[in-house]
Amino acid sequence: MQSRAGDMKDSGRSDEIIALQSAESGMQLGRALLHALHNAGISVLYQDREMKTIWARNMRPPWASDTADSNGILPLAQAERIGAAKRKVVASGNPEHLELSIPADDGVRWFQVWVDADRDGGGAVQGVVTTMVETTEQKRREQTLKTLLREVSHRSKNLLAIIQSIATQTSRYSDTLGDFLTRFRGRLQSLASSQDLVTSSNWRGAALRELVSGQVGRYGADPVRSLRFQGANPYLNPNAALHIGLAMHELAVNSVSYGALSRADGFVEVTADLTAASAGETALSLTWAEAIGANDNQPSEKRFGSVALERVVPASLNGTATLEITGDRLEYRLVVPRGNFETD
């Protein structure tokens, strides 16, 4: 009998230990879940069938109040949406999911809201659990990505239109297929070089001096020796960078073929001045000048290069241009309005 009583006593102590361990484990789990909710920015609210708050955890604005659908922090329309969803869950027992946008001082905050039924042992709905997760940063990233994709699409279409125009005009002024391919490849490479500058600046554009130096340097000329750049160095927007880059390409090709850069000691001068336009705004006046010798035979017929310089480029930038070739000097002057560049 005494042995049996001892066994019962030991068994009771074991049950107590198990119960204590279970309680301690439950407390640890509860603390861990609270930390998880806090770190993940998740708010949880439990209410009974009458929408009386039983408990709430990690409630932050705009949810920090006794009830999340009648606190005056949420806009009335959003509070009514949440309230209607909770009543629907109480009535049907089926979960509801909402996406809310709430005005804030720094714009709009976005939240995903889940409303789930809490059932008793018999399966009857005895309350609702509302879980709120802020997704503002994710939403902003999605909106930024959509904007960037639209911008890429827009710029890609513009670039394709430029390429199509170059192909058409190059074929018009080419005598043979080989002549066309040589000129067309060079112009595509010029666009690619300008596009690299635009892309590396996160689509902001390109600095004028870097653009000019890059186009001159592409044809074997050392820009340090063969290019004398003077004046302002504005930042061109992407469209201006592509078209001015094309103009610099045509001038550089012409100079290497017929002008100053065809001679070992030759150089070109590029001057950029910011001048007052007729409307009072600042305009960019860009001048390319070079001395040409008696043996530098400029082609007499009209070719795409001069068409691009005098018509295509200025028209694309809402500007004006002149190309003058005298006995011993070539000068190209392009004037574009302020919308094509910035100086800050």
C-alpha positions in Angstrom: 0.0 0.0 0.0 2.8 2.4 0.9 4.5 1.7 -2.4 1.3 2.3 -4.3 0.8 5.6 -2.5 4.4 6.6 -3.3 3.8 5.9 -7.0 0.7 8.0 -7.0 2.6 10.8 -5.3 5.4 10.6 -7.8 2.9 10.6 -10.7 1.2 13.7 -9.3 4.6 15.5 -9.2 5.3 14.5 -12.8 1.9 15.9 -13.8 2.8 19.2 -12.1 6.2 19.3 -13.7 4.6 18.6 -17.1 2.0 21.3 -16.5 4.7 23.8 -15.5 6.8 23.0 -18.4 3.8 23.3 -20.7 2.9 26.7 -19.2 6.5 27.9 -19.5 6.6 26.7 -23.1 3.3 28.6 -23.8 4.7 31.8 -22.3 7.9 31.5 -24.4 5.8 30.9 -27.5 3.7 33.9 -26.7 6.7 36.1 -26.2 8.2 34.9 -29.4 5.0 35.6 -31.3 4.9 39.1 -29.8 8.4 39.8 -31.0 7.6 38.4 -34.4 4.5 40.6 -34.7 6.5 43.7 -33.7 9.5 43.0 -36.0 7.2 42.2 -39.0 5.0 45.3 -38.3 1.9 43.2 -38.0 -1.1 44.4 -35.9 -3.6 41.9 -34.5 -7.0 42.7 -33.0 -9.5 40.2 -31.4 -13.1 41.2 -31.0 -16.3 39.4 -29.9 -19.4 39.1 -32.0 -20.6 42.5 -30.8 -17.3 44.1 -31.9 -16.1 44.6 -28.3 -12.3 44.5 -28.2 -11.0 41.6 -26.1 -7.3 42.0 -26.8 -5.0 43.8 -29.2 -1.3 43.4 -30.0 1.2 45.7 -31.7 -1.4 48.2 -32.5 0.2 51.2 -34.3 -1.3 54.2 -36.0 -3.8 54.2 -37.7 -5.0 51.2 -35.7 -3.9 52.3 -32.2 -7.3 52.6 -30.4 -9.9 50.4 -28.6 -11.5 49.5 -31.9 -10.0 49.7 -35.4 -13.2 50.6 -37.2 -14.5 53.4 -35.0 -11.5 55.4 -33.8 -11.7 58.5 -35.8 -8.1 57.9 -37.1 -9.3 56.0 -40.1 -11.2 57.8 -42.8 -14.9 57.1 -42.4 -15.2 55.2 -45.7 -12.4 52.9 -44.8 -13.7 52.3 -41.2 -17.1 51.4 -42.7 -15.4 48.9 -45.1 -13.7 47.1 -42.3 -16.8 47.2 -40.1 -18.9 45.7 -42.9 -16.2 43.0 -43.5 -16.3 42.0 -39.8 -20.1 41.8 -39.7 -20.0 39.6 -42.8 -17.5 37.2 -41.2 -19.6 37.0 -38.0 -22.6 36.1 -40.2 -21.0 33.7 -42.6 -17.9 32.5 -40.9 -16.0 33.0 -44.1 -12.8 35.0 -44.1 -12.6 38.5 -45.8 -9.6 40.3 -47.3 -9.3 44.0 -47.9 -6.7 46.4 -49.4 -6.9 49.9 -47.9 -5.2 53.2 -48.9 -5.1 55.7 -46.1 -4.0 59.4 -46.5 -0.9 60.4 -44.6 1.3 63.4 -44.2 3.9 62.0 -46.6 1.4 60.7 -49.2 -0.7 57.5 -49.0 -0.2 54.5 -46.7 -1.3 51.0 -47.9 -2.5 48.1 -45.8 -3.5 44.5 -46.3 -6.3 43.5 -43.9 -7.5 40.0 -43.2 -10.6 39.3 -41.1 -11.0 35.7 -39.9 -13.6 34.0 -37.7 -12.7 32.5 -34.3 -14.9 29.5 -33.6 -15.7 27.7 -30.3 -15.5 24.0 -29.8 -18.9 23.5 -31.4 -17.9 25.5 -34.5 -20.0 28.6 -33.8 -18.4 32.0 -34.5 -17.5 33.6 -31.1 -15.4 36.4 -32.4 -13.2 37.9 -35.2 -9.5 38.2 -35.6 -8.3 41.2 -37.7 -4.8 41.2 -39.0 -3.3 44.4 -40.5 0.0 44.5 -42.4 1.4 47.7 -43.9 2.5 47.3 -47.5 3.3 51.0 -48.3 7.0 50.4 -49.3 6.1 47.5 -51.5 3.3 49.5 -53.1 5.6 52.4 -53.8 8.2 50.1 -55.3 5.6 48.6 -57.5 4.5 52.1 -58.6 8.1 53.2 -59.2 8.7 50.0 -61.3 5.6 50.7 -63.4 6.7 54.3 -63.9 10.2 53.1 -64.9 8.8 50.5 -67.3 6.5 53.1 -68.9 9.5 55.5 -69.3 11.6 52.7 -70.8 8.9 51.9 -73.2 8.5 55.5 -74.2 12.2 56.1 -74.7 12.6 52.8 -76.6 9.9 54.0 -79.0 11.6 57.3 -79.4 14.9 55.6 -80.0 13.4 53.3 -82.6 11.8 56.3 -84.4 15.3 58.0 -84.5 16.8 54.8 -85.9 14.1 54.5 -88.5 14.6 58.1 -89.6 18.4 57.6 -89.8 18.0 54.4 -91.9 15.6 56.1 -94.3 17.7 59.2 -94.7 21.0 57.2 -94.9 19.6 55.1 -97.7 18.4 58.2 -99.6 21.9 59.6 -99.7 23.9 56.4 -100.2 25.1 55.3 -103.6 25.7 51.7 -102.8 24.8 49.1 -100.2 28.3 49.1 -98.8 28.2 52.9 -98.5 24.8 52.6 -96.7 26.0 50.0 -94.3 29.2 51.9 -93.4 27.4 55.1 -92.7 24.4 53.5 -91.0 26.6 51.4 -88.6 28.6 54.5 -87.7 25.4 56.4 -86.8 24.0 53.5 -84.8 27.3 53.3 -82.9 27.0 57.1 -82.2 23.5 56.6 -80.8 24.8 53.7 -78.7 27.6 55.8 -77.3 25.2 58.6 -76.3 22.7 56.1 -74.9 25.4 54.6 -72.7 25.9 58.1 -71.1 22.2 58.5 -70.6 21.8 55.0 -69.1 24.7 55.5 -66.7 23.1 58.6 -65.4 19.8 56.8 -64.5 18.2 58.3 -67.6 18.9 61.9 -66.4 20.9 62.7 -69.6 24.6 63.5 -70.3 27.1 66.4 -69.7 27.7 68.2 -72.9 31.6 68.1 -72.7 31.6 64.4 -72.0 29.2 63.8 -74.9 31.3 65.8 -77.4 34.6 64.3 -76.2 33.2 60.8 -76.6 32.0 61.4 -80.1 35.3 62.9 -81.2 37.3 60.2 -79.5 35.5 57.4 -81.3 37.3 58.1 -84.5 40.8 57.7 -83.3 41.4 61.4 -82.5 42.8 62.2 -79.1 40.3 64.6 -77.5 43.0 66.1 -75.3 44.9 67.2 -78.4 42.3 67.5 -81.1 39.4 69.0 -79.2 39.4 72.4 -77.6 36.2 72.8 -75.6 35.3 76.2 -74.1 32.4 77.7 -72.2 29.5 76.2 -70.3 29.0 72.5 -69.6 25.2 72.1 -69.2 23.5 68.7 -68.6 21.5 67.6 -71.6 18.3 65.7 -71.2 18.1 62.3 -72.9 16.5 63.5 -76.1 19.0 66.3 -76.5 21.9 64.0 -75.7 21.0 61.6 -78.5 20.4 64.3 -81.1 23.4 66.5 -80.2 25.5 63.4 -80.1 24.3 62.6 -83.6 25.3 66.1 -84.7 28.8 65.8 -83.1 29.1 62.4 -84.8 28.4 63.8 -88.3 30.8 66.7 -87.7 33.5 64.4 -86.4 33.2 62.0 -89.3 33.3 64.9 -91.8 36.3 66.3 -90.1 38.2 63.0 -90.0 37.3 62.5 -93.7 37.8 66.0 -95.1 38.6 68.5 -92.4 41.0 69.4 -89.6 41.0 65.9 -87.9 42.3 64.4 -91.2 45.7 66.1 -90.4 48.1 65.1 -87.7 48.2 68.7 -86.2 44.5 69.5 -86.8 42.0 70.3 -84.1 38.4 71.5 -83.7 37.0 74.1 -81.4 33.7 73.6 -79.6 32.2 76.5 -77.7 29.1 76.4 -75.6 27.5 79.7 -74.5 24.4 80.3 -72.4 22.5 83.2 -74.0 19.3 85.0 -73.4 16.5 83.8 -75.7 13.7 85.9 -77.1 11.3 84.9 -74.4 13.7 85.8 -71.7 14.8 82.2 -71.0 18.3 80.9 -71.3 19.3 79.1 -74.5 22.3 77.0 -75.3 24.4 78.2 -78.3 26.7 75.4 -79.4 29.4 76.1 -82.0 31.8 73.7 -83.8 34.5 75.4 -85.7 37.6 74.1 -87.6 40.1 75.4 -90.1 40.1 73.6 -93.4 43.1 73.6 -95.7 43.2 73.9 -99.5 43.5 70.2 -99.8 40.6 69.4 -97.6 38.0 68.8 -100.3 34.6 69.0 -98.9 31.9 67.1 -100.8 29.8 69.4 -102.9 26.6 67.4 -103.0 24.0 67.4 -100.3 24.4 64.4 -98.1 22.6 63.1 -95.0 25.3 64.7 -92.7 24.3 68.2 -93.7 20.6 67.3 -93.7 20.9 66.0 -90.1 22.9 69.0 -89.0 20.6 71.6 -90.5 17.2 70.0 -90.3 16.8 66.8 -88.3 18.7 67.8 -85.2 17.4 71.4 -84.7 13.8 70.3 -85.5 14.0 67.5 -82.9 15.1 70.0 -80.3 12.9 73.0 -81.3 16.0 74.9 -82.1 17.8 76.5 -85.1 21.0 75.6 -86.9 23.4 77.0 -89.5 26.2 75.2 -91.4 28.7 77.5 -93.2 31.7 76.3 -95.2 34.0 79.1 -96.5 37.3 78.9 -98.2 39.3 78.0 -95.1 36.8 77.5 -92.3 33.8 75.2 -91.4 31.4 76.5 -88.7 28.3 74.8 -87.4 26.1 76.7 -84.9 23.2 75.1 -83.1 20.9 77.0 -80.7 18.4 75.1 -78.5 16.0 76.3 -75.9 16.2 75.7 -72.1 13.9 72.7 -72.1 16.7 70.6 -73.5 19.2 71.1 -70.7 19.8 72.2 -67.2 22.7 74.0 -65.6 22.5 73.1 -61.9 
